[in-house]
Amino acid sequence: MHKQQTSLLQGSIWKGMTAFAVPILLGQIFQQLYNTADALIVGRYLSDSEYAAVTSTGSLVFLLVGFFGGIAVGAGVVIARYFGAKDDTRLSISVHTTVLFGIAAGVFLTVFGMIFTPWMLDVMGTPQEVMPYSVSYFRYYFAGAMAIVLYNLCMGILRAVGDSTHPLYYLIFSSLVNIALDFLFVGVLGWGVWSAALATTISQFVSVILCLFRLFRYKTSYQLRLSRLRMDFPMLREIIRYGLPSGVQNSIIAFANVIVQTNINSFGQDTVAGCGTYAKLEGFAFLPITCFTMALTTFVSQNLGARQYDRAKKGTRFGIVACVIMAELIGVALIVFAKPLMELFTDNAEAVKIGIRQAQVESLFYCMLSFSHCIAAIMRGAGKPMVPMFVMLGTWCAVRVAYISILVPIVQKSWVIFSAYPLTWTLSSIIFLVFYFCTDWLHAFEKKEKLQT
């Protein structure tokens, strides 16, 4: 365990970062299986309307969960910084405050999601034939909001201290539980689309119980103890200071995606199903990049905490190059295999055609999306979350929504929506590129750390 935890602070940068990222990648693959298993099994056993209900809820789920996910990023940055500095006292305080905040956030999210589900789906313009299924699916999904929030926070704690392996084990087990329950509830018992969400909720609680057991059971500097489980408000302010920009960014981007989904809904059920299926394929395809950016954030945070500035800078360069190359290779592969992959989920020929078209428009620009995510991850790890927040809100939200809102009523073609993504990814990458080469931010965070000593 000790070797695993210090791998980001010493030794080969590329080996340490890769060794840390690979378990995250495997874990993220299994995490994606939660919703993907729902869609795959529902698409095979139930109606097209029920399938569309599952595939169209992603942006709305992220709108509500994304804010607390951003706070989890802030918690991870704070915890990783104290871990790198070997400040066991503040490390313990930050861990206990994070978990208690997660409990409160989970309760709020459950109540909010259950009450406002019909209204939110109606505002999105969900097709009437899909609406009853979306409402039931969404409500059962948010019955597990407590597990969603707590698991992400606990997983962030473990990763912040360099443990990316145990979250993988827990995800594998809970994902297998989810798939088994999906087949039982939907395929065998024929309970309907709501039971797919029930299976997800049960499996999410399994994962959070395993994660909490790890934190309570093992005697480490970040061990959870009931006697220490209290809200330290100065620590919470620090966590929120780092996490709030990411949370606001996630929520506003998700809100923009809800507006995009509203435009997709206007093209009918086939387009909803096609775009929803492509979104799941993209979610899987982009996982290696997502995991490397997670590793980048932890790497930068830990090495800044340990005041290893040159190592932090070298790690950022490796991360950017590796991610951009991987992203472009993945984009090409997705275009080549789009048709058979789409057909795994649905036999609706029109939905498959729409998904292939979306892949052709977007996938070659994954290098731009990857570069933007890399710089954002580095900035968060360096304690500068406001930079990616403003860049991404300006491009991925304001520009994207304006572009779609203006052109869709005029052209009335779904490819207009697809083209908004590479356009805004490219724009954010240009801004980040200028920021990366024309400012002294790499030196600025070093000066900031020295002033604090």
Secondary structure, DSSP 8 states (H G I E B T S, - for coil): -HHHHHTTTSS-HHHHHHHHHHHHHHHHHHHHHHHHHHHHHHHHHS-HHHHHHHHTSHHHHHHHHHHHHHHHHHHHHHHHHHHHTT-HHHHHHHHHHHHHHHHHHHHHHHHHHHHHHHHHHHHTT--TTTHHHHHHHHHHHHTTHHHHHHHHHHHHHHHHTT--SHHHHHHHHHHHHHHHHHIIIIIIS---HHHHHHHHHHHHHHHHHHHHHHHHHS-STT---GGG----HHHHHHHHHHHHHHHHHHHHHHHHHHHHHHHHHTT-HHHHHHHHHHHHHHHHHTHHHHHHHHHHHHHHHHHHHTT-HHHHHHHHHHHHHHHHHHHHHHHHHHHHTHHHHHHHH---HHHHHHHHHHHHHHGGGHHHHHHHHHHHHHHHHTT-THHHHHHHIIIIIIIHHHHHHHHHHHH--HHHHHHHHHHHHHHHHHHHHHHHHHS-HHHHHHHHHHHT-
